Amino acid sequence: MFIEQYFLGKKNAWRYLVGLIAIVAAILVGQIPMGITLVVLQEFNPSYAAELKNGLQNISESGISSNILFFFNLIPFLFAFFALYIVMKYLHERPAITVATSRPHFDISKFTFAALTWLGLSILMELVFYILFPDNYVYAFDFNQFIPLLLITFFLIPFQSAFEELAVRGYLLQAFGGWFKYRWIAILLTSLLFASLHLSNPEFREFGLGVGIYYIIFAIIAATIAVIDGGLEIPIAIHITNNMYGALLVSFEGSVFSTATIFKVERIELSTMLIGWSLMLVMYIIVLQLRYKWTNWKIVFEKVDENFHV
């Protein structure tokens, strides 16, 4: 039982407050490399430093290499990932794996199946969009840009995506479940939090608050899967695959990842994108249900078992 992992180890409210402060501090520490770079550039090339600073705030409107901006924006998540590990191990005094899964070990086979299935459906949906709107796609492959991007993506995106899942749909989902007693409340609160944490993403400036529907629905479904499946293997797989896909294969104006992808989409209709994504999500859930034969969907609306023990 995933949320019930909360009852293992030390669970005082102050520990969660200190834990969150430590994680935020780690994110700030992760910005030090960027800060040092800006200071050095300010000394030797002030105009480039100003352009880099502007690019970090608005990546899509900068002349700076997208790979440099991408790298600096992802580094803080690497620090945050390991900070969460330390918080679980030494502050809450419980195995860090318990924030990721209720199983003894992270299920790699489940992660792999979930990732490959999401990738396959993403490519299928992209092909449908290409058939319907072929003029909307521009081939933009740049070998010199793509190889560094490939390395950055495969090294840092797993940490960035996994951290977001572990922090929101692991650490906080379990805490909210323990505090508010009902799983559905924990799912709803973390989903609203997840969406609010992405309000600064350029998609909101490009498409308005309507894009928040995407984040909230995704968050609710991911948290629900975590609860009924007993772990974050599937949500982490979706998140990593989705972000890698957007960083490497197809991007669009206003995307949070303005990277040197192989293809660029010139125009995005929010309604069309949401319909396509919704169909893909329904197909994905059907595949998972057929694969894992979940029968405990009603657990989402039940109370957390406060008598849980290993």
Secondary structure, DSSP 4 states (H G I P E B T S, - for coil): --GGGGGSS---HHHHHHHHHHHHHHHHHTTHHHHHHHHHHHHH-HHHHHHHHHHHH-GGG--S-HHHHHHHHHHHHHHHHHHHHHIIIIIS-S-GGGGTBSSSS--HHHHHHHHHHHHHHHHHHHHHHHHH-GGGEEE---HHHHHHHHHHHHHHHHHHHHHHHHIIIIIIHHHHHHHHSBHHHHHHHHHHHHHHHTTTSHHHHHH-GGGHHHHHHHHHHHHHHHHHHTBSHHHHHHHHHHHHHHHHTEEETT-S-----SEEES---HHHHHHHHHHHHHHHHHHHHHHH----GGGGGSBP-TT---
